[in-house]
Amino acid sequence: MLILGFLVGLAVGVSFWVWQQFQLNRYLAQVLRPLTAHSSDVALLIPSLRHEFGLIKQQRQQLQQLLQTYENLLEFAPVGYLQVDEENQLLWCNEQARKMLYLQRWQPGQVRLLLELVRSYELDRLIEKTRDRQKPQVREWVFHPSYENAAAISEVKPLMLQATSLPLPNGQVGVFIENHQPLLDMNQARERAFSDLAHELRTPLTSIRLVVETLQNRMEPPLDRWVNRLLQEVDRLIHLVQSWLELTQLETNPTIQLHRQRVEVRSLILSVWETLAPLAQLHQIQIAYSGLENIWINADESRIYQVFLNLLDNSIKYSQPSTTILVQAEIIPGQNNQEPTIEINIIDSGSGFSPADLPHVFERFYRGDQARSRVTTSESHSATGIVGSGLGLAIVQQIVLAHGGSIKAMNHPKTGGAWLQIELPGIMANSNSQDYI
């Protein structure tokens, strides 16, 4: 009985397995029927597909070689380069970037947050700004390296860096970094050399002037005119040396030179104009002041006086005869709980600045297009009889910056003349007025 039961079970199992195989073969036949009908077409496509796969593989190899070439170029480039992903993790940087940013802890292939490796919030904000705006950004800042070895921190000097960032696909950002510290050191060395030279020149120039003054009293006409001309040239050199020393002092430590007090703007401009009145009357030039009568600023009176003396003197020299120099003063309300500022516009009726001169008018020793001046060489003297040194506007800019203000040069659309606009921190007052001084 046991054997009979086993045989019956075996027969049922075999029958079930045979039935499953039959159903499977039937299903496969249905699936393979379309392929069998087009087997000749598939056979023809196989060589073409192999050829396409070969081309794709070749293009991939070429792209990998090209990518490796670009990486090699960036690795040996004279500027630093780094690239971060959408989470500001450092993906790659070249040798120059590792040197400038002191990335000794980073190894190729290692992915870490950039801020963990480089403690520079300026660089981090630049990257975020680039990603948000999707436009290239440029920023210059002083980088203070962090160093693991505490003993070496005192030996590591800060660097003046400039970074140019570019948005890349998938939220990545690439940053090119330039080290401007050698150029800054060279400029500082040059400034020290010029400053030392100016100090050395003051004493002999003063001695020469004393000798010329002695000769001036002893010379008879017409020979005295040569002595007078020599005296003017010596004065010009003394003025140049003094201006250079003053500019160097302002750039080195501007705040120490300021003795702030309450200064009323209109009265100060009136005082400056009285000094320049002989030169203005010679060419029948007037000044028109418009704005508030009582505008007070917290400033060094002698320095601000120097600013307006230089600017109005230039306006007189470059204005056409029988014209009016406009001085406009107004209060600019502060934003975001900031104090209001005073905007002062000085507009003449000359030929204005040439487009090539505008970016450089505040650079030291820059002399613009002489053709725009209405005066001849013999007349181009200020109220003191001293020819311009090319340092006046540079000194003006440094004084304004030392007061926390700003100055820019433009051409006025109506008069066509030069337009100097100054903004200074100030205090608001009352009543409007317009007067001819």
C-alpha positions in Angstrom: 0.0 0.0 0.0 2.8 2.4 0.9 4.5 1.7 -2.4 1.2 2.1 -4.3 0.6 5.5 -2.6 4.2 6.6 -3.5 3.7 5.7 -7.2 0.4 7.5 -7.4 1.9 10.6 -5.9 4.9 10.4 -8.2 2.6 10.1 -11.2 0.5 13.1 -10.1 3.7 15.2 -9.6 5.1 14.2 -13.0 1.9 15.0 -14.7 1.8 18.5 -13.0 5.4 19.2 -14.0 4.7 18.2 -17.6 1.7 20.5 -17.7 3.8 23.4 -16.4 6.5 22.9 -19.0 3.8 22.8 -21.7 2.4 26.1 -20.5 5.9 27.7 -20.3 6.8 26.6 -23.8 3.5 27.9 -25.1 4.1 31.3 -23.5 7.7 31.5 -24.8 6.5 30.7 -28.3 4.0 33.6 -28.1 6.7 36.0 -26.9 9.4 34.9 -29.4 7.0 34.8 -32.4 7.6 38.6 -33.3 11.3 38.3 -32.9 11.4 35.2 -35.1 9.5 37.0 -37.8 12.1 39.8 -37.9 15.2 37.9 -37.0 16.8 38.9 -40.2 16.4 42.6 -39.5 17.8 42.2 -36.0 20.8 40.4 -37.4 21.4 43.3 -39.7 21.2 45.9 -36.9 23.8 44.2 -34.7 26.9 45.4 -36.7 25.5 48.9 -36.8 24.9 48.9 -33.0 28.4 47.6 -32.4 29.8 50.5 -34.6 27.8 53.1 -32.6 28.9 51.6 -29.3 32.5 51.9 -30.5 32.1 55.6 -31.5 30.5 56.4 -28.1 33.4 54.7 -26.3 35.9 56.6 -28.5 34.2 60.0 -27.8 34.1 59.2 -24.1 37.9 58.5 -24.1 38.5 61.8 -26.0 36.4 63.7 -23.5 38.3 62.1 -20.6 41.6 63.1 -22.3 40.3 66.6 -22.8 39.2 66.9 -19.2 42.6 65.7 -18.0 44.3 68.3 -20.3 42.2 71.1 -18.7 43.0 69.8 -15.2 46.7 69.8 -16.0 46.5 73.4 -17.4 44.6 74.5 -14.3 47.1 72.7 -12.0 50.0 74.6 -13.4 48.2 77.9 -14.0 49.7 81.0 -12.4 46.4 81.8 -10.6 44.5 79.7 -8.1 41.4 77.8 -9.0 38.9 75.9 -6.9 35.5 74.3 -7.5 32.7 73.5 -5.0 29.5 71.6 -5.4 25.9 72.8 -4.6 26.6 72.2 -0.9 29.9 74.2 -0.9 32.0 71.1 -0.6 35.4 71.4 -2.1 35.6 69.2 -5.2 39.0 70.2 -6.6 41.6 72.9 -6.4 45.0 73.5 -8.1 48.5 74.0 -6.6 48.3 77.8 -6.5 45.0 77.7 -4.6 46.4 75.3 -2.1 49.4 77.6 -1.5 47.4 80.9 -1.3 44.6 79.5 0.9 46.9 77.2 3.0 45.0 74.0 2.1 47.5 71.6 3.4 44.8 69.4 5.0 43.0 68.8 1.8 43.9 65.8 -0.4 42.8 65.2 -4.0 39.7 63.1 -4.1 38.7 64.3 -0.6 35.3 66.0 -0.3 34.9 68.4 2.6 33.1 71.7 3.3 35.2 74.6 2.1 34.6 76.6 5.2 36.1 73.8 7.3 39.3 74.1 5.3 39.4 77.8 4.6 38.3 80.2 7.4 37.2 82.9 5.0 33.7 84.1 5.2 34.3 86.6 2.4 35.0 83.7 0.0 32.0 81.8 1.3 29.7 84.8 0.8 31.1 85.3 -2.7 30.3 81.8 -3.7 26.7 82.0 -2.3 26.2 85.3 -4.1 27.4 83.7 -7.3 25.0 80.8 -6.9 22.0 83.0 -6.1 22.5 85.5 -8.9 23.9 83.1 -11.5 26.3 85.8 -12.7 30.1 86.1 -12.3 31.2 88.0 -9.2 34.4 89.8 -8.2 35.6 90.5 -4.7 38.9 91.7 -3.1 39.6 91.2 0.5 42.4 90.7 3.1 42.8 87.0 3.8 44.1 86.0 7.2 45.2 82.3 7.0 44.5 79.9 9.8 47.2 77.5 10.7 47.1 74.3 12.7 50.5 74.9 14.2 50.1 77.7 16.7 53.8 78.6 16.7 53.6 79.3 13.0 50.6 81.6 13.1 52.8 84.7 13.9 54.9 83.9 10.8 52.0 83.7 8.4 51.2 87.1 6.9 47.8 88.2 5.6 47.3 88.4 1.9 45.4 90.7 -0.4 43.4 88.4 -2.6 41.0 89.0 -5.5 38.5 86.3 -6.4 36.4 86.0 -9.6 33.6 83.4 -9.4 31.6 81.7 -12.1 28.3 79.8 -11.9 28.5 76.2 -13.2 25.9 73.6 -13.9 24.2 71.7 -11.1 24.7 74.4 -8.5 28.5 74.2 -8.7 30.7 77.3 -8.6 34.3 77.8 -9.9 36.5 80.5 -8.4 39.7 82.0 -9.8 41.9 83.6 -7.1 44.7 86.1 -7.7 47.3 87.1 -5.1 47.6 90.9 -5.1 49.9 91.0 -2.1 53.2 91.3 -4.1 51.8 94.2 -6.1 50.6 95.9 -2.9 54.0 95.4 -1.2 55.7 96.9 -4.3 53.4 99.9 -4.2 54.0 100.4 -0.5 57.7 100.2 -1.1 57.5 102.8 -3.8 55.4 105.1 -1.6 57.9 104.9 1.1 60.7 105.7 -1.3 58.9 108.7 -2.7 58.0 109.9 0.8 61.6 109.6 2.0 62.7 111.5 -1.1 60.1 114.2 -0.5 61.4 114.6 3.1 65.0 114.9 1.8 64.0 117.6 -0.8 62.2 119.9 1.6 65.4 121.3 3.3 67.4 122.0 0.2 64.4 123.6 -1.6 63.8 125.9 1.4 67.5 126.9 1.3 67.3 127.6 -2.5 64.2 129.8 -1.9 66.0 131.9 0.7 68.9 132.4 -1.8 66.5 133.4 -4.6 64.7 135.9 -2.3 68.1 137.4 -1.5 68.9 137.8 -5.2 65.4 139.1 -6.0 66.1 142.2 -3.9 69.4 142.9 -5.6 68.5 142.4 -9.3 67.5 145.4 -11.5 65.0 145.2 -14.4 64.9 143.5 -16.8 67.1 140.8 -15.2 64.8 140.6 -12.1 62.2 138.8 -14.2 64.4 135.7 -14.4 64.8 135.7 -10.7 61.0 136.0 -10.3 60.5 133.1 -12.6 63.0 131.0 -10.7 61.2 131.9 -7.5 57.9 130.6 -9.0 59.5 127.3 -10.0 61.0 126.8 -6.6 57.6 127.5 -5.0 56.0 125.0 -7.4 58.5 122.3 -6.3 57.9 123.1 -2.6 54.2 122.9 -3.2 54.6 119.6 -5.0 56.7 118.1 -2.2 54.3 119.3 0.5 51.3 118.0 -1.4 53.0 114.6 -1.8 53.8 114.4 1.9 50.3 115.4 2.8 48.8 112.8 0.5 51.1 110.1 1.9 50.0 111.0 5.4 46.3 110.9 4.6 46.6 107.5 2.9 48.7 106.0 5.8 46.6 107.2 8.7 43.7 109.4 7.7 41.8 109.6 10.9 44.6 110.9 13.0 44.8 114.0 10.8 41.2 115.0 11.5 40.1 117.5 14.2 36.3 117.2 13.9 33.9 120.0 14.9 30.6 121.4 13.7 31.1 123.2 10.4 28.4 125.2 8.5 28.7 124.4 4.8 27.4 127.6 3.2 29.6 129.8 5.4 32.7 127.7 4.6 32.0 127.9 0.8 31.6 131.7 1.1 35.0 131.9 2.9 36.6 129.8 0.2 35.1 132.0 -2.5 36.4 135.2 -0.9 39.9 133.7 -1.2 39.4 133.0 -4.9 37.6 136.2 -5.6 40.6 137.9 -7.4 40.9 135.1 -9.8 37.1 134.8 -10.4 36.8 138.6 -11.0 39.6 138.5 -13.5 37.4 136.3 -15.7 34.0 137.7 -14.5 32.9 134.3 -13.0 30.2 134.1 -10.4 29.1 131.4 -8.0 25.5 130.5 -7.3 24.7 128.6 -4.1 21.3 126.8 -3.8 20.1 124.7 -0.9 19.6 125.0 2.8 21.1 127.9 4.6 22.2 126.1 7.7 23.7 122.7 6.9 26.1 121.4 9.5 28.6 118.7 9.1 30.9 117.0 11.7 34.2 117.6 10.0 37.7 119.0 10.1 37.2 122.5 9.0 40.6 123.1 7.6 40.5 119.9 5.6 37.0 120.6 4.2 38.1 124.1 3.4 41.0 122.6 1.4 38.5 120.4 -0.5 36.3 123.3 -1.7 39.4 125.5 -2.4 40.8 122.9 -4.7 37.5 122.1 -6.4 36.4 125.8 -6.9 39.8 126.8 -8.0 39.7 124.1 -10.7 36.1 125.2 -11.7 37.3 128.8 -12.2 40.3 127.7 -14.3 38.2 125.6 -16.6 35.1 127.7 -16.9 34.3 130.0 -19.7 34.5 133.8 -19.0 31.3 135.5 -17.8 29.7 132.2 -16.6 28.4 131.0 -13.2 29.6 128.1 -11.1 26.7 126.2 -9.5 27.0 124.9 -6.0 24.0 122.8 -4.9 23.5 121.3 -1.4 20.8 119.0 -0.3 20.0 116.5 2.4 19.8 112.8 1.5 17.7 110.9 4.0 19.3 107.9 5.6 18.0 104.4 4.9 17.7 101.5 7.4 18.1 103.7 10.5 21.2 105.3 9.0 22.1 109.0 9.5 21.3 111.4 6.6 24.1 112.6 4.4 24.7 115.9 2.6 25.2 115.9 -1.1 27.1 118.8 -2.5 27.3 119.3 -6.3 29.8 121.7 -7.9 29.0 122.3 -11.6 31.0 124.6 -14.0 30.4 125.7 -17.6 33.6 124.5 -19.1 34.2 121.7 -21.7 34.0 119.0 -19.0 36.0 115.8 -18.7 36.8 113.7 -21.7 35.5 110.1 -21.5 39.1 108.8 -21.3 39.9 111.1 -18.3 36.9 110.3 -16.2 38.1 107.0 -14.7 41.5 108.6 -13.7 40.7 112.1 -12.5 41.4 111.2 -8.9 44.7 109.4 -9.6 47.9 111.1 -8.4 49.9 113.0 -11.1 47.2 112.4 -13.7 46.9 115.3 -16.0 43.9 115.2 -18.2 43.5 116.5 -21.7 45.0 120.0 -21.7 42.8 121.1 -24.6 39.8 121.3 -22.3 41.3 124.2 -20.4 40.3 127.7 -21.5 43.4 129.4 -20.1 46.9 129.6 -21.5 50.0 128.2 -19.9 51.0 131.6 -18.5 47.5 132.0 -17.0 47.0 128.5 -15.6 47.9 129.5 -12.0 45.8 129.2 -9.0 45.0 132.0 -6.6 48.5 131.4 -5.0 50.3 131.6 -8.4 51.4 127.9 -8.2 50.8 125.6 -11.2 48.8 122.5 -10.6 50.8 119.5 -9.4 48.3 116.8 -10.5 47.8 115.8 -6.8 44.9 118.2 -5.9 42.0 115.9 -6.7 43.9 112.9 -5.2 44.2 114.8 -1.9 40.5 115.9 -2.1 39.4 112.3 -2.5 41.5 111.1 0.5 40.1 113.9 2.7 36.5 113.1 1.7 37.1 109.3 2.3 38.7 110.1 5.7 35.4 111.9 6.7 33.4 108.8 5.7 32.1 110.3 2.5 32.5 109.8 -1.2 33.2 111.9 -4.3 32.7 111.2 -8.0 33.4 113.1 -11.2 30.9 113.4 -14.1 29.9 115.8 -16.9 26.7 117.7 -16.3 24.0 117.0 -19.0 22.8 120.6 -19.2 25.9 122.8 -18.8 28.3 120.3 -20.4 30.9 121.2 -17.8 32.6 119.2 -15.1 30.3 118.0 -12.3 31.9 117.0 -9.0 29.5 115.4 -6.5 30.4 115.0 -2.8 28.5 113.1 -0.1 29.4 113.7 3.6 27.7 112.7 6.9 25.8 115.8 8.1 23.0 117.2 10.2 19.7 118.6 8.8 18.7 122.2 9.3 16.1 124.6 7.9 15.0 127.2 5.3 15.8 127.3 1.6 17.8 130.0 -0.1 19.5 130.9 -3.4 22.1 133.6 -3.4 24.8 134.9 -5.7 28.0 135.4 -3.8 
